Each structure stands twice: as C-alpha cells, then as structure tokens.
Amino acid sequence: LRGEIARRVNLKFAPDIRFRADERFDEAERIEKLLRTPAVQKDLAPDPQDTEE
C-alpha cells in the first residue's frame, strides 16, 4: 500500500501508514447516554421562572 501511495503522489519515500479504530462513535454514544440521564434532563429542562416576563 505504501508503494502505491508513493507512486500516485510522486514521492520518493512514502510515510508509514497506521490504521486505528475510530472510537468517536463510542464516545458519542457515551455522551448521548449521559445526556439522557434523569439528573442531566432535570438540568436541561427550562426553568419556569426564566420564562416569566
């Protein structure tokens, strides 16, 4: 794979290529679960005193 990349982008030496698992989806799911907890929902609910004019 490195050789093919080096040829296509016209490089004499190609850098090492490292593939890593994308953990952002796991982190996003963890945050979504936290946002759905009752304690957070209570904090996210509109305060009735703030809406009075």
C-alpha positions as CSV (number, residue, x, y, z in Angstrom):
1,L,0.0,0.0,0.0
2,R,2.8,2.4,0.8
3,G,4.4,1.8,-2.6
4,E,1.2,2.5,-4.4
5,I,0.7,5.7,-2.5
6,A,4.3,6.8,-3.2
7,R,3.8,6.2,-6.9
8,R,0.4,8.0,-7.1
9,V,1.6,11.1,-5.3
10,N,5.0,11.0,-6.8
11,L,7.1,10.6,-3.6
12,K,10.5,9.1,-3.4
13,F,9.7,7.8,0.1
14,A,6.2,7.1,1.5
15,P,5.5,7.7,5.1
16,D,4.5,4.8,7.4
17,I,0.7,4.3,7.4
18,R,-1.0,3.3,10.5
19,F,-4.7,2.5,10.8
20,R,-6.5,3.0,14.1
21,A,-10.0,2.1,15.1
22,D,-12.3,5.2,15.2
23,E,-13.6,5.5,18.7
24,R,-15.5,8.7,18.2
25,F,-18.8,6.8,17.7
26,D,-18.3,5.0,21.0
27,E,-17.6,8.4,22.7
28,A,-20.7,10.0,21.1
29,E,-22.9,7.1,22.3
30,R,-21.5,7.5,25.8
31,I,-22.3,11.2,25.8
32,E,-25.8,10.6,24.4
33,K,-26.4,8.2,27.3
34,L,-25.2,10.8,29.8
35,L,-27.5,13.4,28.3
36,R,-30.5,11.1,28.7
37,T,-29.9,10.5,32.4
38,P,-32.6,12.0,34.8
39,A,-30.1,14.3,36.5
40,V,-29.0,15.9,33.3
41,Q,-32.5,16.1,31.9
42,K,-33.5,18.0,35.0
43,D,-30.8,20.5,34.4
44,L,-31.7,20.8,30.7
45,A,-35.4,21.4,31.4
46,P,-36.5,25.0,31.0
47,D,-36.8,26.9,34.3
48,P,-40.4,28.2,34.7
49,Q,-39.1,31.3,36.5
50,D,-36.9,32.2,33.4
51,T,-39.8,32.1,31.0
52,E,-42.0,34.6,33.0
53,E,-42.0,38.2,31.7
